[in-house]
Amino acid sequence: MQSAFSLLFHTVLFRPYVFIFFLIYLTGCSLHFGLKRAILFAVTGYLITWLSEYSSIHNGIPYGHYYYIEHTRGKEIWVLGVPFMDSLSYVFLAYASYSMALVVISPIRRSKGLIQILETKKIRHSPSARILGAIFMVYLDIIIDPVALRGDRWYLGQIYGYPEGGVYFGVPISNFIGWFVVGFILVYALQRIDKILDDKKARDYFGCYCPWRSLIGPALYCAVLIFNLFITFSIHEYTLGWVGIFIVLLPSVLLLSAMWSRLSPDNLSSETLSSSQGFSPGGDCSARET
């Protein structure tokens, strides 16, 4: 037991940024969707991701062939050849990407200096949210994977590699295809968990009185991008860093412009929006909270 606890402690110590991002996910997803949904998706998302990685390192599906370097075995938790924290990171990346998709396709309201995302159940469970969430996840990997591949130059360490290299700073295109496929499945899993609990009218605990709760996911998305770009420049990979900035700059500008153009007037009440268009920015507290 002491050995297992020690290994868990060193896993967190070895990847503190993953642990911090995951805590933000637990907080944000619990406030946004509900505590039960956050926990169920953490478990389900981890299992989906672990299966995808285990499959890829053995038969190249879905990311293409790659391998893990097990020099951290004994320093952190590994599960049948896959680092625990690596698979866990997909959970908060998928939630953050899905949250970004909801921001893009949902109406937005500005009230008393706060921005509220007026998402409905129909928007949450829509195929467009699923597809766009997967695309946002690929954008994250475009920034994350090349710098992670250079982990020997920062405290991540060299933990994996591609036997045949790749055209994008050493990363093969098959990897991005795999991220889209797995991202799509992860977002769909979260949508299904949300819908199943809704259909069962299962009680949950979420931040129905926090009008900013749906903005934690997008903030997490931006934090992950900024962290990885910071690491990229700190290891003097300036070309890679500037390429990453230019890749995310245009979508970021378009997203902010779209959000600004879709802001509802400040004097438009939430009651008016709810009655005329079916939006519920406050959430149904009675349905989810005891």
Secondary structure, 3 states (H helix, E strand, C coil): CHHHHHHHHHHHHHCHHHHHHHHHHHHHHHHHCCHHHHHHHHHHHHHHHHHHHHHHHHHCCCCCCCEECHHHECCECEECCEEHHHHHHHHHHHHHHHHHHHHHHCCEEEECCEEEECCCHHHHCCHHHHHHHHHHHHHHHHHHHHHHHCHHHCCCCCCEECCCCCCECCECHHHHHHHHHHHHHHHHHHHHHHHHHHHCCCCCCCCCCCCCHHHHHHHHHHHHHHHHHHHHHHCCCHHHHHHHHHHHHHHHHHHHHHHHHCEECCCCCHHHHHHHHCCCCCCCHHHHCC
